[in-house]
Structure formats: structure tokens, C-alpha cells
């Protein structure tokens, strides 16, 4: 995928594909309360039309289910941790990076785009730390699957089997 206005941002799957494959244990768009503003958010997935046909178990579960994830493993950290690390910009996308990617994919542009794309590049881009870590591990030992790293990359819009 290439976005003309940000050509160095190149996930290889759409946000819809991410949810279809299975990410975040099905909990991404569950009801949340911000520890920063104490504001409650829910039903944000309804604003994203391409999610309407995705099984709701893959979107709004309250309990993380690793079996929903494509690689059947648990990865990631809590929403509270994301907020503590200032990874959430509630003004635009109170759920975080994946919500931002959904909206960006649909054409919305905000002042937060550059920050989010830089985060993506640092994690899943060509020289991103998780992508490089996975590639180096596979070069050393091709017999292992490294599913946790692959699941992490999937949650950043990079499906490793396509690389």
C-alpha cells in the first residue's frame, strides 16, 4: 500500500484485513475509560464503515481472547500503559494507533499523522525494531515460528507472510 502524501508509510495490509485476520484479542474497540481525562469511549467502530461486516468478536470483546489473534498468542500492553506512555492522542483517536490507521486509510488527515507514521516506521517499517528483530531471528533459526513478533507486526499493519 502506498499513500501518495506519505510515501514512506507502507503497511502491507489494510486495517480491515487486520481485524479479519484477528488482532488485539478482539478487544480493540471495547468500551474504555481514559485514565487521563476520565472520559468514556464506546462504539467508535461504528463510525468506520468497513468494520460493519467484521465479526463483533474480533472488535469489541471485553476480555482478551488470544484465540481470536491470527497467531493464537497474546501480545501488547494495556490501554492504561498506552496512555501513560503518551501514545494516545484523545483529540483525534482515543483508542490509539489502530483507530488512527483506520481513519487515515479512509482519507482523513490530521496534525497527528506524522507522529503516528513515525511510530509505525520505528516499529514495523523497513528498519523498525520489531521487523528487524523478527528478520534477524528467522535468519538465525528458520525452524521457529516467532508468532509473538509476527502478531505484533500484524497489529501494526504488516503481515509477515506477505514479505
N, C-alpha and C positions, 0 to 999 in steps of 0.2 A: 504494500500500500504506500502510495506517495501522496503527500499533501503539498500542493504547489506553494502554499505560503510558508510551509515549514518542511522543506525537502529532506532535512536530516532526521526527521521523526518518521520512522518506518516500521511500525509494528507489522507483523505478517498475518494477523487475523483481526477481524472486526470485533467490536465489543459484543455484538450479538453472538458471534461464534464462541467467544469466551464463556458466555453464560450457557450456551448449548452444550459445550464440552463439559462444563462443571467447574466452578471456581468458588472460593471462599466458603466452602462447605454449605453453600446455599443460603448464607446469612447476609449477603451484602446489603440488600435494601430492606432489611428488617426495621422495625421501629427503633429509633435511637434517641438518646438524650445527650446533648453536648455537655461534657464536663466543664467546658469553658464558658458557655452562655446560658446553660441550663434550658435551652430551647429544645423541644421535641420535634423530631422529623419522622415522617412516615409517608408511604405511598409515592415517593419520588419516582419509582419505576414506572408509574402510570403515565408520566409525562414523556416517557421515551417509548414511542410507538412500536419500535421493532422488538421490544421486550414483551409485548402483549401476547405473543404466541409461544412464549417460553414457559415451560412448566414452572409454576409458582414455587415448587420445592427447590428449584435452582436459584431462587431470587430472594425470598422473604422469610425463610425459616428463622425461628428464634434460637435454635440450638444448632451449633456447627455439626455437620454430618460429613465426615471425611469421605464417605462412600459416594457422595454427590460429586466430589472432585474427580477430574479425569484420571489422575494418577493415584487415587484412593489413599491419599496421605494428607495429614493436617500441616498446613504452613501458614505463616503470617503471625501478626500480633493483634492486640485488641484495639478497638476504636479509641479507647481512652489513651492508649500508648501513642496512637497516631496523633491525637490532639496534643498530648504532652510534647511531642517532637515537632509540633507546628507544621505537620504535613497536611493539615486540613485548613482550607480557606472557606469558612462558612458563608462568606458573602456570595460565592459562586457555586460551590459544590460541597455541601456539608457532609456528604458521605465520603468524599475523598477522590483519589486518582481515577478509579473506575467510572464514577459518575462523571468526572471531568472528561474522560475519554469518550464516553457515550455522547455527551453534548458536543464535544469537539468534532467527532466523527460526523455528526449531523449538521455541522457547519457553523456552530456557534463559536465566536472568538471573544476572549476576554483578556484583560491585563494579566491574568494568572497563567496564560498559555506557556509563556517562556519558562516559568518556574517548573511547571508540570513536565514539559518536554525535557528540560534539563535533568529532572529526577529520573524520567524514563531512560534517557541516554546513560546516566550513571549506573543504572541497574540492569537494563535489558538491551541497550543499544549495542552496536558493534563492539565497543570496548567496555561495556557495562560489567560491573563486578560479578553479578550472578551468571551472566552469559559466559564470561571468560572462565569463571570457576568451573562451570559445567563442561565447557570445551576442554579445559586442561585435565579434568578428571577422566573424561572419556578417552582422551589421548593416552593417558596412563593405563587405564583399565577398561577396556571395551566390554567386559563381561557384566559390569554393574549397570543398573538402570538409572540411578541417580534421580529417582522420582520426585524427591522434595525440591530439588533445584529446578526440574522441569515444570513442576506445579507452580513454583514461584514465578518463573518466566511466563507461564500461561496467564497468570493473573496480571501480567504487565503487557499482554498483547503479543507475546512471542510464543508460537507453538513450535517447539524444538524439532519435531519430526519433519517440519517443512523446510528446515535449514539445510 
